[in-house]
Amino acid sequence: MRPDAGGNAMSDYDYIVIGAGSAGAAVAARLSEHPRRSVLLLEAGAADHPWTRIPAGVARLITNPAANWLYAGEPEPATKGRAVPVPRGKLLGGSSAINGMAFVRGQARDFDTWAQLGNRGWSHAEVLPFFKKIERYDGGEDEFRGRTGPLRVTDPPPALPLLAALIEAAGQRGIPHNPDYNGASQDGIAMSQASIARGRRVSTARAYLDPARGRANLRILTGALTEALTFEGARCTGVRYRRAGATEQARAGREVILCGGTINSPQLLELSGIGQPDRLAALGIAVRHALPGVGENLQDHYAPRTRWAIGAAGASLNDRRRGVKLVAEALRYALGRPSLLGMVAAPLRAFVRSREGLDGPDALLGWVPMLTEAGPRGPRLAAASGMTCYAHPMRPESRGSVHATAADPARPPAIRFNFLSAPEDGTVTAAAVRIARTIMAAPAMARFALRELAPGPEAVTDDAILDWVRGAAETTYHPVGTCKMGVDPMAVVDPRLRVHGLAGLRVADASIMPRLTSGNTNAPSIMIGEKAAAMIAEDAA
Ligand SMILES: Cc1cc2nc3c(=O)[nH]c(=O)nc-3n(C[C@H](O)[C@H](O)[C@H](O)COP(=O)(O)OP(=O)(O)OC[C@H]3O[C@@H](n4cnc5c(N)ncnc54)[C@H](O)[C@@H]3O)c2cc1C
């Protein structure tokens, strides 16, 4: 390290990766596999947090400032003025270190649609090798699944009779059991595949960074908040970051890869003068490069949680929240047996059609075999026995935005979702809630003596269901799309993830998704990191 002309500490690398999340950890680990490439990985958050190891720790991370940016959406009509939480991981592993650990790739059509929008190289056939490269999975068919990747994916058993009964109930409603929704078809109901191995969460910090840490050509800096990208003309040449109270700079001889996630990546582009000129001028930021799409195209899964009381004793995890039963759970966990402490956050999911005539699922139901309530350190098990089922459109049409609110990197950006602004999102949401009800009312569920608590049986019409949704729904924490990949004027990056109109700068994270995938977004984000690293290596050759 040497001082630059301004006296700041300075150092040189071939590649600088900003953000060690789902995508960034994969990018940095893959790039540094080649010993002659030097890589700096900058992470704003900490190296780790003790609650990231135990899957049940998710409840202690979702409102925890030591591991989470704790953003919130702007109040809007579709939330009845509530600011919905937008948790984002802030530590090595990023959101993969605080997420619900469900492993869902999406449908082939998601990626084929990306390709049809002009993104050459992103069809399902072309991204499948990267999905396979991520994972080490024991089940499924080899044509679709990976056996030798760094990230362990497992099939937790239906540890509760309640979950097995729900699979049977769905069958009674014509929704088949699908043992591998990440295989040939997503259709049907299944236990969630999980990024959990031997009872431990497998974040990208564990899967990608732990094995790479010892490499002499990879430097990982935590507590390093990148404040701006630096440029020579139209070429990005490095970054300025803040660490331990000091401002430092690093130079990238080849490229800077921005992997800050859907909220932070557009903010950092704007702070660096890249975005909508009027917006930047209003914040007093000098315009370096006009790019109108920066921060637009925000999408997320707005997901109401239907709540059910369970009359049958012992069926729900609420019945194991204290005393002997909790000790038994802890013991089971310690012995490596299925336990509440080692469970994926939503262990059962169904990919369903909201109406007849569709050629594939367009809505998702996810079951959590407990009722929770807000506690002082995050959500906690409620005293009443019950379960939760969230229900939402998988490919919403509503679009929002994320924009910087000040030139100061420490000020949170404004997140505007515009939920339900596309009427079809409301139609599919109401239909999904009704499908949840029909499954709960199927004969296989009779012995559990279920009673609908929310929205409540009186909410019959779309209007009544959506009125409840506006007052109660939160997201399933899948924001994407704010640095859209494409070839149209609103695209921020091209199909090789290079920022349009600039050199030496790519974005590789969930923000580049032109459209939200059908399901959870960790696996697609890691795939984007894997594919970015491959493209960077190809372009450097
Ligand atoms: C509570 C929660 C539950 C979820 N559950 C699931 C689930 O069960 N299954 C699933 O598939 N998906 C789930 N997701 C979504 C999934 O985890 C994310 O979509 C995915 O991790 C996004 O990856 P990313 O690389 O785009 O961003 P992230 O993983 O969020 O990584 C961004 C990283 O960049 C760092 N960073 C940002 N700005 C800067 C800066 N200026 N300087 C330095 N570093 C910076 C951040 O600290 C972070 O580490 C969940 C997410 C959350 C938050």
The ligand as an SDF file (V2000), in Angstrom:
LIG
                    3D

 53 58  0  0  0  0  0  0  0  0999 V2000
  -34.3960  -12.0810    5.4280 C   0  0  0  0  0  0  0  0  0  0  0  0
  -34.1870  -12.6290    4.0410 C   0  0  0  0  0  0  0  0  0  0  0  0
  -34.7140  -13.8870    3.7260 C   0  0  0  0  0  0  0  0  0  0  0  0
  -34.5170  -14.4100    2.4510 C   0  0  0  0  0  0  0  0  0  0  0  0
  -34.8720  -15.7030    2.2030 N   0  0  0  0  0  0  0  0  0  0  0  0
  -34.4740  -16.2930    1.0610 C   0  0  0  0  0  0  0  0  0  0  0  0
  -34.6110  -17.6920    0.8770 C   0  0  0  0  0  0  0  0  0  0  0  0
  -35.0650  -18.4230    1.7620 O   0  0  0  0  0  0  0  0  0  0  0  0
  -34.1820  -18.2230   -0.3050 N   0  0  0  0  0  0  0  0  0  0  0  0
  -33.6620  -17.4560   -1.2970 C   0  0  0  0  0  0  0  0  0  0  0  0
  -33.3430  -17.9750   -2.3630 O   0  0  0  0  0  0  0  0  0  0  0  0
  -33.5330  -16.1190   -1.1530 N   0  0  0  0  0  0  0  0  0  0  0  0
  -33.8770  -15.5350    0.0140 C   0  0  0  0  0  0  0  0  0  0  0  0
  -33.6420  -14.2040    0.1980 N   0  0  0  0  0  0  0  0  0  0  0  0
  -33.1310  -13.4050   -0.9230 C   0  0  0  0  0  0  0  0  0  0  0  0
  -31.6630  -13.6770   -1.2770 C   0  0  0  0  0  0  0  0  0  0  0  0
  -30.9090  -13.9600   -0.1230 O   0  0  0  0  0  0  0  0  0  0  0  0
  -31.1070  -12.4710   -2.0350 C   0  0  0  0  0  0  0  0  0  0  0  0
  -31.8800  -12.2420   -3.2030 O   0  0  0  0  0  0  0  0  0  0  0  0
  -29.6670  -12.6210   -2.4680 C   0  0  0  0  0  0  0  0  0  0  0  0
  -28.8580  -12.9550   -1.3720 O   0  0  0  0  0  0  0  0  0  0  0  0
  -29.1850  -11.3350   -3.1270 C   0  0  0  0  0  0  0  0  0  0  0  0
  -27.8340  -11.4740   -3.4980 O   0  0  0  0  0  0  0  0  0  0  0  0
  -26.9830  -10.2180   -3.9730 P   0  0  0  0  0  0  0  0  0  0  0  0
  -25.6450  -10.7330   -4.2850 O   0  0  0  0  0  0  0  0  0  0  0  0
  -27.7430   -9.4730   -5.0080 O   0  0  0  0  0  0  0  0  0  0  0  0
  -26.9370   -9.2340   -2.7120 O   0  0  0  0  0  0  0  0  0  0  0  0
  -26.4690   -9.4790   -1.2160 P   0  0  0  0  0  0  0  0  0  0  0  0
  -26.3360  -10.9380   -0.9310 O   0  0  0  0  0  0  0  0  0  0  0  0
  -27.3960   -8.7040   -0.3540 O   0  0  0  0  0  0  0  0  0  0  0  0
  -25.0020   -8.8880   -1.1620 O   0  0  0  0  0  0  0  0  0  0  0  0
  -24.6610   -7.5390   -1.2300 C   0  0  0  0  0  0  0  0  0  0  0  0
  -23.4250   -7.3390   -0.3770 C   0  0  0  0  0  0  0  0  0  0  0  0
  -22.8240   -6.1020   -0.7050 O   0  0  0  0  0  0  0  0  0  0  0  0
  -22.4370   -5.4490    0.4820 C   0  0  0  0  0  0  0  0  0  0  0  0
  -22.4000   -4.0160    0.1830 N   0  0  0  0  0  0  0  0  0  0  0  0
  -23.4370   -3.2500   -0.1980 C   0  0  0  0  0  0  0  0  0  0  0  0
  -23.0380   -1.9890   -0.4100 N   0  0  0  0  0  0  0  0  0  0  0  0
  -21.7090   -1.9580   -0.1650 C   0  0  0  0  0  0  0  0  0  0  0  0
  -20.7340   -0.9260   -0.2190 C   0  0  0  0  0  0  0  0  0  0  0  0
  -21.0600    0.3240   -0.5640 N   0  0  0  0  0  0  0  0  0  0  0  0
  -19.4570   -1.2380    0.0930 N   0  0  0  0  0  0  0  0  0  0  0  0
  -19.1180   -2.5110    0.4410 C   0  0  0  0  0  0  0  0  0  0  0  0
  -20.0120   -3.5130    0.5150 N   0  0  0  0  0  0  0  0  0  0  0  0
  -21.3010   -3.2440    0.2090 C   0  0  0  0  0  0  0  0  0  0  0  0
  -23.5280   -5.8450    1.4630 C   0  0  0  0  0  0  0  0  0  0  0  0
  -23.1510   -5.6230    2.8000 O   0  0  0  0  0  0  0  0  0  0  0  0
  -23.7230   -7.3020    1.1080 C   0  0  0  0  0  0  0  0  0  0  0  0
  -22.8350   -8.1460    1.8020 O   0  0  0  0  0  0  0  0  0  0  0  0
  -33.8410  -13.6380    1.4510 C   0  0  0  0  0  0  0  0  0  0  0  0
  -33.3240  -12.3880    1.7760 C   0  0  0  0  0  0  0  0  0  0  0  0
  -33.4670  -11.8820    3.0580 C   0  0  0  0  0  0  0  0  0  0  0  0
  -32.8590  -10.5460    3.3880 C   0  0  0  0  0  0  0  0  0  0  0  0
  1  2  1  0
  2  3  1  0
  2 52  2  0
  3  4  2  0
  4  5  1  0
  4 50  1  0
  5  6  2  0
  6  7  1  0
  6 13  1  0
  7  8  2  0
  7  9  1  0
  9 10  1  0
 10 11  2  0
 10 12  1  0
 12 13  2  0
 13 14  1  0
 14 15  1  0
 14 50  1  0
 15 16  1  0
 16 17  1  0
 16 18  1  0
 18 19  1  0
 18 20  1  0
 20 21  1  0
 20 22  1  0
 22 23  1  0
 23 24  1  0
 24 25  2  0
 24 26  1  0
 24 27  1  0
 27 28  1  0
 28 29  2  0
 28 30  1  0
 28 31  1  0
 31 32  1  0
 32 33  1  0
 33 34  1  0
 33 48  1  0
 34 35  1  0
 35 36  1  0
 35 46  1  0
 36 37  1  0
 36 45  1  0
 37 38  2  0
 38 39  1  0
 39 40  1  0
 39 45  2  0
 40 41  1  0
 40 42  2  0
 42 43  1  0
 43 44  2  0
 44 45  1  0
 46 47  1  0
 46 48  1  0
 48 49  1  0
 50 51  2  0
 51 52  1  0
 52 53  1  0
M  END
$$$$
